[in-house]
Amino acid sequence: MGTITRSLSNNITTGGVILPAGITNASVADVTSFANASGGTLVLLSTQTASSSANISFTTGLDSTYDEYIFKFINIHPANNNVYFRVNASTNGGSSYGVTSTTTFFRAFHDEGDTATSFAYFASADQAQSTDAIFISTEVSNVSDNSVSGELTLFNPSSTTYVKHFISRNNSIFNNNYTMDDFSAGYFNTTSAINAVQFTFITGNIDDGIIKMYGVKKS
């Protein structure tokens, strides 16, 4: 198979960053929106801030308007120490949660002392046709400056033909000195429309943090 190459001869650089042709240093400062990697524009639909909250739930705005929804979680801090961050879904507007799912999970980690590293599948965090909330992080430390940040993408939740795929990636701090790079993916095994999503820790409240829900508007 041949090699595909791309010429950068018409591009410019600013601050060491290569910019497409036609983009200047001045125009970069004026950017107010940009395309998502999936080929669409992110539209902010909802923002929720935790404050000793049992959960953060999105029960409106998750409908057929968009084929793809992205949840960005920013500095989610647990009340309890070394607890898993999780997500679950609902087909009845949040009256109940527990849609059957099958998932996969792998992670990489590295400690501050440069003594422990790993990159491996993590079987303790996957699910096989379970109605339990889905693990999207490994243990998150509750030390004051520790948290978990990342995002989850849910595809075509309003479909009544297909199961509902999701992909999540985040970084968290475990045991106050491990960076944990977590990858979770799978599907909610239902052809009913998913119209609510809930984020929780496995035990204890969400002490602090922000979650934003975006719709992806196709370009």
C-alpha positions in Angstrom: 0.0 0.0 0.0 1.3 3.4 -0.9 2.3 6.1 1.6 0.0 9.1 2.1 1.8 12.4 2.7 0.5 15.9 3.3 2.4 19.0 2.2 2.9 21.8 4.8 4.5 24.1 2.4 1.6 26.6 2.5 1.3 26.6 6.3 2.8 29.1 8.8 3.9 28.7 12.3 3.2 30.8 15.4 4.7 30.1 18.8 6.0 26.8 17.4 2.5 25.7 16.3 1.8 25.0 12.7 -1.3 26.8 11.4 -3.2 26.1 8.2 -2.7 28.5 5.3 -4.7 31.7 5.7 -4.7 31.7 9.5 -2.7 34.5 11.0 -1.6 35.2 14.5 -4.2 37.9 14.8 -7.0 35.8 13.5 -6.3 33.0 16.0 -7.2 35.3 18.9 -10.6 36.0 17.3 -11.6 32.3 17.1 -15.0 31.7 18.9 -15.7 28.2 17.8 -14.0 25.2 16.1 -14.9 21.9 14.5 -14.9 18.7 16.6 -12.7 15.9 15.4 -15.8 13.9 14.4 -16.5 16.5 11.7 -19.0 18.7 13.4 -19.2 21.8 15.7 -19.7 21.4 19.4 -22.9 23.2 20.7 -23.0 23.7 24.5 -26.4 22.5 25.8 -26.0 22.3 29.5 -23.6 22.9 32.4 -23.9 21.5 35.9 -21.7 22.1 38.9 -21.5 19.7 41.8 -21.5 20.8 45.4 -21.5 17.8 47.7 -23.9 16.2 45.2 -25.0 12.5 45.2 -24.9 12.6 41.4 -24.9 14.9 38.3 -27.8 14.0 36.0 -28.8 15.2 32.6 -32.5 14.6 32.1 -33.3 17.2 29.4 -31.7 18.0 26.1 -30.7 14.5 25.2 -32.9 13.9 22.2 -32.9 13.4 18.4 -31.6 16.9 17.7 -28.1 15.6 17.5 -26.6 12.2 16.5 -23.7 12.6 18.9 -23.4 14.0 22.5 -20.2 14.7 24.3 -20.0 15.1 28.1 -16.8 16.9 29.3 -16.1 16.5 33.1 -13.7 19.0 34.6 -11.9 18.5 38.0 -14.5 16.1 39.4 -13.5 15.7 43.1 -14.8 12.9 45.2 -15.9 13.1 48.9 -14.5 9.6 49.5 -11.0 8.5 48.8 -9.9 6.3 45.9 -13.3 5.8 44.4 -14.4 4.9 40.8 -16.2 7.5 38.6 -19.2 6.0 36.8 -22.0 6.6 34.3 -25.4 5.1 33.8 -28.3 5.7 31.4 -32.1 5.9 31.4 -34.8 5.3 28.9 -37.6 7.0 30.9 -36.2 10.5 31.4 -34.3 9.7 34.6 -37.1 8.0 36.6 -34.8 5.0 36.8 -31.3 4.1 35.7 -29.8 0.7 34.9 -29.7 0.1 31.1 -27.9 -3.2 30.4 -24.4 -2.7 29.1 -21.3 -4.5 27.9 -18.0 -2.7 28.2 -14.3 -2.8 28.0 -11.6 -1.0 30.0 -7.9 -0.5 29.8 -5.5 1.9 31.5 -2.0 3.3 31.8 -0.4 4.7 34.9 2.8 6.2 36.2 3.7 7.4 39.7 5.5 10.6 40.7 8.5 8.6 42.1 9.1 7.0 38.7 8.9 3.6 40.3 5.7 2.1 39.0 4.3 2.0 35.5 1.7 -0.1 33.7 -0.3 -0.4 30.5 -2.9 -3.2 30.6 -6.5 -4.4 30.3 -8.3 -3.9 33.6 -10.9 -6.7 33.9 -12.2 -5.5 37.3 -13.7 -2.5 35.6 -15.5 -4.1 32.6 -19.0 -5.4 32.4 -20.9 -8.1 30.5 -24.6 -7.6 30.2 -24.8 -5.7 33.5 -27.3 -3.1 34.7 -24.7 -1.6 37.1 -23.3 1.9 36.5 -20.3 1.7 34.1 -16.8 2.4 35.3 -15.2 5.3 33.4 -12.3 5.8 35.7 -10.2 3.8 38.2 -9.8 5.1 41.7 -9.8 8.8 42.2 -8.0 10.4 45.2 -9.9 12.9 47.4 -6.8 14.8 48.5 -7.7 18.5 48.1 -5.8 19.1 44.8 -6.8 15.8 43.2 -9.6 15.1 40.7 -10.6 13.3 37.5 -11.1 15.1 34.1 -12.0 13.8 30.7 -14.9 13.2 28.4 -17.5 10.7 27.3 -19.1 10.5 23.8 -22.5 8.9 23.4 -23.6 8.1 19.8 -27.1 8.4 18.4 -28.9 7.9 21.8 -32.3 8.5 20.2 -32.0 5.6 17.7 -34.8 3.0 18.0 -32.8 0.7 15.6 -29.4 0.4 17.1 -27.7 -0.2 20.5 -26.0 2.9 21.9 -22.2 3.0 21.7 -20.1 5.1 23.9 -16.4 5.9 24.3 -14.8 7.6 27.3 -11.3 8.7 28.2 -10.0 10.6 31.2 -7.1 11.2 33.5 -7.3 10.9 37.2 -5.0 10.9 40.3 -4.9 7.7 42.4 -3.4 7.4 45.9 -2.3 11.1 45.6 0.7 10.3 43.4 -0.3 8.1 40.4 -1.5 9.6 37.1 -4.1 7.2 35.7 -5.0 7.4 32.0 -8.3 5.5 31.6 -10.0 4.2 28.5 -13.5 2.8 28.6 -15.9 1.9 25.8 -18.9 -0.3 25.1 -22.6 -0.2 24.4 -25.9 0.2 26.2 -27.7 -2.9 24.9 -31.1 -1.3 24.1 -32.9 -0.2 21.0 -35.0 2.2 23.1 -34.1 5.8 23.1 -31.7 6.9 25.9 -32.9 10.2 27.1 -31.1 10.7 30.5 -27.5 10.2 31.7 -26.3 10.1 35.3 -22.7 10.4 36.7 -21.8 9.2 40.2 -18.9 7.9 42.3 -19.1 4.3 43.4 -19.5 5.5 47.0 -19.9 9.0 48.5 -20.8 12.3 46.9 -19.3 14.4 44.1 -17.7 17.0 46.3 -16.9 19.5 43.5 -16.5 19.7 39.7 -18.2 20.7 36.4 -19.8 18.6 33.7 -20.8 20.1 30.4 -23.0 18.5 27.8 -22.5 19.3 24.1 -24.4 18.3 21.0 -22.3 17.8 17.8 -23.8 19.7 14.9 -22.7 18.1 11.7 -21.0 20.5 9.3 
